[in-house]
Amino acid sequence: MFDLAINGGRPIRESYLAYGKQWIDDNDIKAVIDVLKSDYLTTGPYVRKFEQCIADYVGAKYAVALCNGTAALHAACFAAEIEKDDEVIVSPMTFAASANCVLYCGGKPVFCDIDPKTYNIDINQIEAKISNRTKAIIPVDFSGQSVDMDGIRKIADKYGLVIIEDGAHALGSEYKGEKVGNKADMTEFSFHPVKPVTTGEGGIVTTNNEVYYKRLELFRTHGIIRNRNQMSDYQGPWYYEQLELGYNYRLTDIECALGYSQMSRIEEFIARRRNIVKIYNEEIENISQVIIPYEEGFSNSGWHIYIIKLKLNELKVGRREIFEALQAENIGVNVHYMPVYLHPYYKKLGYEKGICPQSESLYESMITLPLFPKMGEQDIYDVVNALKKVIKHYSK
């Protein structure tokens, strides 16, 4: 019974538990079916309803929905006028899209290391990364924990920089008692199925700046306008003009109907995530070979993911062996993330290992445990018991 499954023993659970999963109910399905029966499938009334819903929820004036979170980040960089050779400061502990969006615009990502406690960008290192070519900062709310936005704002204002908050993990999270999404110049959220709410694929940018809002809207629709007052040469009611090199980054009414329906349960989803994390923390904090997540007092995370850090010096094996042993117990662990600049593509651009030592150290020892609202009590304790079983086996 206590032999590891990877060594031929019986696994903790018979079926595989994914690290993340959407929760779709009958109301969500009905919302999508209603749109399928309507006159609109692409851009229609649900796009505006969903945008307004998100804007109201986070307390922002505007929201622009796009086809995915990566497109949303790209659009935000366009709105901020990131251009060739501009530099943008980015955390390396994130999905590649947080830095790729800078490259799409011809800019250069400048990686700033993380705080070893929060795993968010270390604001004490930001100023040393600023040059006369720096135009923006893209801080990441890693795992859902809010960055120190007031601290970042102070730096950004001092040097005239735009803040594009990557809140892909953070819809429903709070900073100093307010929802994340209204403090940065622009904040991006993602609606991938493992995120707090889903549209299937999808993303959005919230902002209080009308200029950014108009540029975001323009960018997602090929850079094309149909407003007669904006045209240089109105030729008739059929006429439109392309003002910028935009993209077809629109989100559909089908997807927005799903997202709008999901938003009716976001507080339930977030409360459940926080409850699961409470159990995890209580059960795991006594495993001496494991470090549980730390959260600053100004943050109230919505907990998109739950990261543990292994004390490798107290284990007989490395992260890979622990990871594979947990997988064999049918626990769907994951790793978030390899520092972006360690990817082969970034190495070709000239980025080298060693530039962000805290991020690299965390990457070598981190594991993501399953966390999603539909997890039952048995699922939670299966994860805990599997972790205890594996760690005990490999402890020195």
C-alpha positions in Angstrom: 0.0 0.0 0.0 2.8 2.4 0.9 5.1 1.5 -2.1 5.2 4.3 -4.6 3.1 3.7 -7.7 6.1 4.5 -9.9 7.8 1.5 -8.2 4.8 -0.9 -8.8 2.7 0.1 -5.7 -0.9 1.0 -5.7 -1.6 4.7 -6.6 -3.3 7.0 -4.2 -6.2 7.3 -6.6 -7.5 5.2 -9.5 -8.4 8.0 -11.9 -6.2 10.9 -13.0 -6.8 14.3 -11.4 -5.9 17.2 -13.8 -4.1 20.2 -12.4 -6.9 22.5 -13.7 -10.3 22.2 -15.2 -13.3 24.4 -16.2 -16.7 24.1 -14.5 -19.5 24.4 -17.0 -23.2 24.1 -15.8 -26.5 24.0 -17.5 -26.9 27.8 -17.5 -23.6 28.2 -19.3 -24.7 25.7 -21.9 -28.1 27.4 -22.3 -26.4 30.8 -22.8 -24.3 29.4 -25.7 -27.3 27.6 -27.3 -29.3 30.8 -27.2 -26.6 32.6 -29.1 -26.4 29.8 -31.6 -30.1 30.3 -32.3 -29.7 34.1 -32.6 -28.7 36.3 -35.5 -25.1 36.8 -34.2 -22.3 34.3 -33.9 -19.2 36.6 -34.2 -19.3 40.1 -32.9 -22.8 40.9 -31.5 -24.5 42.1 -28.3 -22.9 39.6 -26.0 -19.4 41.1 -26.7 -20.5 44.4 -25.2 -22.4 42.8 -22.4 -19.3 40.7 -21.4 -17.0 43.7 -21.7 -19.2 45.8 -19.5 -19.5 43.0 -17.0 -15.8 42.7 -16.6 -15.2 46.5 -16.5 -17.9 46.8 -13.7 -16.5 43.8 -11.8 -12.9 45.2 -11.6 -14.0 48.9 -11.4 -12.5 50.0 -14.7 -14.0 52.5 -17.2 -13.4 50.4 -20.3 -12.8 46.8 -21.3 -11.9 45.4 -24.7 -12.4 41.6 -25.4 -10.0 39.8 -27.6 -9.6 36.3 -28.9 -7.1 35.2 -26.3 -4.9 36.5 -23.5 -1.8 36.7 -25.8 -3.7 38.8 -28.3 -4.8 41.0 -25.3 -1.2 41.6 -24.3 -0.2 42.3 -27.9 -3.0 44.8 -28.2 -1.9 46.5 -24.9 1.6 46.8 -26.2 0.3 48.4 -29.4 -1.9 50.8 -27.4 1.2 51.8 -25.4 3.0 52.4 -28.7 5.8 49.9 -28.1 7.9 50.1 -31.2 11.2 48.9 -32.6 14.1 49.0 -30.1 11.9 50.1 -27.2 12.6 48.2 -24.0 10.0 46.8 -21.7 10.7 45.4 -18.2 9.2 41.9 -17.7 9.2 39.2 -15.1 10.8 36.0 -16.3 8.6 33.8 -14.1 5.6 33.7 -16.4 4.2 32.2 -19.6 6.2 33.2 -22.7 3.3 35.5 -24.0 4.2 38.1 -21.3 7.5 38.8 -23.1 6.5 37.7 -26.6 4.0 40.5 -26.8 6.9 43.0 -26.7 8.7 41.2 -29.5 5.6 41.3 -31.7 5.9 45.1 -31.6 9.6 45.1 -32.3 10.6 45.9 -28.7 13.1 44.2 -26.4 12.0 42.4 -23.2 14.3 43.2 -20.3 14.0 40.6 -17.6 13.9 41.6 -14.0 14.3 38.9 -11.3 11.6 37.9 -8.8 11.2 38.4 -5.1 12.1 35.0 -3.6 9.1 35.1 -1.2 6.2 36.1 -3.5 7.6 35.0 -6.9 6.4 38.3 -8.3 8.8 40.9 -9.9 11.2 42.3 -7.4 10.4 46.0 -7.4 13.7 46.8 -5.7 15.5 45.7 -8.9 13.3 47.5 -11.4 15.1 50.8 -11.5 18.4 49.2 -12.2 16.9 47.8 -15.4 15.6 51.2 -16.7 17.4 52.8 -19.6 16.6 55.8 -21.9 14.9 53.3 -24.2 12.5 51.9 -21.5 8.9 52.5 -22.3 6.8 50.2 -20.1 6.7 47.6 -17.3 4.8 44.4 -17.6 4.5 43.0 -14.0 2.8 39.6 -13.6 0.4 38.7 -10.8 1.9 35.3 -10.5 -0.5 32.6 -9.3 -3.1 35.3 -8.6 -1.1 37.2 -6.0 -1.2 40.9 -6.8 2.1 42.7 -7.4 2.9 45.8 -5.3 1.1 48.1 -7.7 1.6 51.3 -5.6 5.4 50.6 -5.6 5.5 50.0 -9.3 3.3 53.0 -10.0 5.8 55.2 -8.1 8.6 54.0 -10.3 6.6 54.2 -13.5 5.6 57.8 -12.8 9.1 58.8 -12.0 10.4 57.6 -15.4 7.3 58.2 -17.5 6.6 54.5 -18.1 3.4 52.7 -19.0 2.2 49.8 -16.7 0.7 46.8 -18.5 -0.4 44.5 -15.8 -0.4 40.8 -16.8 -3.4 39.7 -14.7 -3.9 36.4 -16.6 -3.9 34.6 -13.2 -5.7 37.3 -11.2 -9.3 37.9 -12.2 -11.1 38.0 -8.8 -7.9 38.7 -6.9 -7.6 41.9 -4.8 -5.0 44.5 -4.1 -5.5 46.5 -0.9 -9.2 45.6 -0.8 -10.0 46.4 -4.5 -10.3 44.0 -7.4 -7.2 43.7 -9.6 -7.8 45.5 -12.9 -8.2 49.2 -12.3 -4.8 50.4 -11.0 -2.4 49.8 -14.0 -2.6 51.8 -17.2 -3.9 48.6 -18.8 -4.6 45.1 -17.2 -4.9 41.9 -19.2 -7.0 38.9 -18.2 -7.2 35.5 -19.7 -10.2 33.2 -20.1 -8.5 29.9 -20.9 -10.4 26.9 -19.4 -8.0 26.7 -16.3 -8.5 30.4 -15.4 -11.0 31.8 -12.9 -13.7 31.9 -15.5 -13.6 30.7 -19.1 -14.8 31.6 -22.6 -13.0 28.6 -24.1 -10.2 30.8 -25.4 -10.3 34.5 -24.8 -8.8 37.6 -23.2 -9.6 41.1 -22.3 -7.8 44.4 -21.5 -9.3 46.8 -18.9 -8.3 50.5 -18.7 -9.4 53.9 -17.4 -7.6 55.6 -20.3 -9.9 56.5 -23.3 -7.0 56.9 -25.7 -5.8 53.3 -24.9 -9.3 52.1 -25.1 -9.8 53.4 -28.7 -6.4 52.0 -29.8 -7.3 48.6 -28.3 -10.6 48.5 -30.2 -8.9 49.6 -33.4 -6.2 47.0 -33.1 -8.5 44.0 -32.7 -10.4 44.8 -35.9 -7.7 45.1 -38.5 -7.1 48.7 -37.7 -10.3 49.5 -39.6 -12.8 52.2 -38.7 -16.4 52.7 -39.9 -17.1 55.9 -38.1 -17.7 58.6 -40.7 -16.3 61.3 -38.4 -12.9 59.6 -38.3 -12.6 59.1 -42.1 -10.4 61.1 -44.4 -12.5 60.4 -47.6 -16.1 59.3 -46.9 -17.5 57.7 -50.1 -20.8 56.2 -49.0 -22.5 54.0 -46.4 -20.5 50.9 -47.6 -17.2 52.7 -47.0 -14.5 52.0 -44.3 -10.9 52.9 -43.9 -7.8 51.1 -42.4 -5.9 53.5 -40.1 -3.4 51.1 -38.5 -2.0 47.7 -39.1 -4.3 45.8 -36.8 -5.3 42.2 -36.5 -8.4 40.1 -36.5 -8.3 39.5 -32.7 -12.1 39.6 -32.1 -13.8 37.4 -29.5 -17.1 35.9 -30.6 -20.6 36.3 -29.2 -20.6 32.5 -28.6 -17.6 32.8 -26.3 -18.7 36.0 -24.7 -22.1 34.5 -23.8 -20.3 31.7 -22.0 -18.0 34.1 -20.2 -21.0 36.3 -19.2 -22.8 33.3 -17.8 -19.6 32.2 -16.0 -19.2 35.6 -14.4 -22.4 35.1 -12.4 -20.4 32.5 -10.4 -17.0 34.0 -10.1 -17.3 34.8 -6.4 -18.3 31.2 -5.8 -15.3 30.0 -7.9 -12.9 32.3 -6.1 -14.2 31.4 -2.6 -13.8 27.7 -3.4 -10.2 28.2 -4.6 -9.4 30.0 -1.4 -10.9 27.3 0.7 -8.9 24.6 -1.1 -5.7 26.7 -0.6 -6.5 27.0 3.1 -6.7 23.2 3.4 -3.5 22.7 1.4 -1.6 25.2 3.6 -2.8 23.6 6.8 -2.0 20.1 5.6 1.3 20.8 3.8 3.0 23.4 6.1 4.1 20.6 8.4 6.0 18.7 5.6 9.4 20.0 6.5 10.8 19.4 3.0 8.2 21.6 1.3 7.7 25.4 1.3 4.1 26.6 0.9 3.2 29.8 -0.9 3.8 33.1 0.8 1.3 36.0 0.4 1.8 39.7 1.1 -0.7 41.4 3.4 -1.8 43.8 0.6 -2.9 40.9 -1.6 -5.9 38.6 -1.5 -5.2 36.1 -4.2 -7.8 34.3 -6.2 -5.3 31.4 -6.5 -5.2 30.5 -10.1 -2.5 28.0 -9.3 -0.8 26.6 -6.1 2.9 26.4 -6.1 5.1 24.4 -3.7 8.8 24.7 -3.5 10.9 21.7 -2.6 13.8 21.8 -0.2 16.0 19.8 -2.5 18.9 19.7 0.0 16.6 17.6 2.2 15.6 15.1 -0.5 17.5 12.2 -2.1 16.3 13.1 -5.6 15.5 16.2 -7.7 12.3 17.8 -8.8 11.9 15.5 -11.8 11.7 12.3 -9.7 9.2 13.9 -7.3 7.1 15.1 -10.2 7.1 11.7 -12.0 6.3 9.9 -8.7 3.3 12.2 -8.1 2.1 11.7 -11.7 2.3 7.9 -11.1 0.0 8.4 -8.1 -2.5 9.9 -10.6 -2.0 13.5 -9.4 -1.8 15.9 -12.3 1.0 18.1 -11.2 2.6 20.7 -13.5 5.4 23.2 -13.5 4.8 27.0 -13.9 7.2 28.2 -15.4 10.6 27.8 -16.9 12.0 31.3 -17.0 11.1 32.8 -20.4 14.7 33.6 -21.4 15.8 30.0 -21.1 13.6 28.9 -24.0 15.7 28.1 -27.1 14.1 31.0 -29.1 15.2 33.5 -26.5 18.7 32.0 -26.4 18.9 32.7 -30.1 18.1 36.3 -29.4 21.2 36.5 -27.1 19.6 36.0 -23.6 21.9 33.9 -21.3 21.4 31.7 -18.3 22.2 33.3 -15.0 20.6 36.8 -15.5 17.8 36.1 -13.0 19.2 33.7 -10.4 16.1 33.7 -8.1 13.8 32.7 -11.0 16.2 29.9 -12.0 16.5 28.6 -8.5 12.7 28.6 -8.1 12.2 26.8 -11.4 14.5 24.0 -10.4 12.5 23.3 -7.2 8.8 24.2 -8.0 5.8 22.0 -8.6 2.2 23.1 -9.3 -0.5 21.1 -7.4 -4.0 20.6 -8.8 -6.4 23.4 -8.0 -9.8 24.1 -9.5 -13.3 24.9 -8.0 -14.9 21.6 -8.9 -12.4 19.6 -6.8 -14.1 17.5 -4.1 -12.8 17.0 -0.6 -11.5 13.5 -1.6 -9.6 15.1 -4.5 -7.9 17.6 -2.2 -6.8 15.0 0.3 -5.7 12.6 -2.4 -3.3 15.4 -3.5 -2.1 15.9 0.1 -1.7 12.2 0.8 0.1 11.6 -2.4 2.5 14.4 -1.7 3.2 13.1 1.9 3.7 9.6 0.5 6.2 10.7 -2.1 8.1 13.1 0.1 8.4 10.6 2.9 9.8 8.0 0.5 12.5 10.4 -0.9 13.4 12.2 2.3 17.0 12.0 3.5 
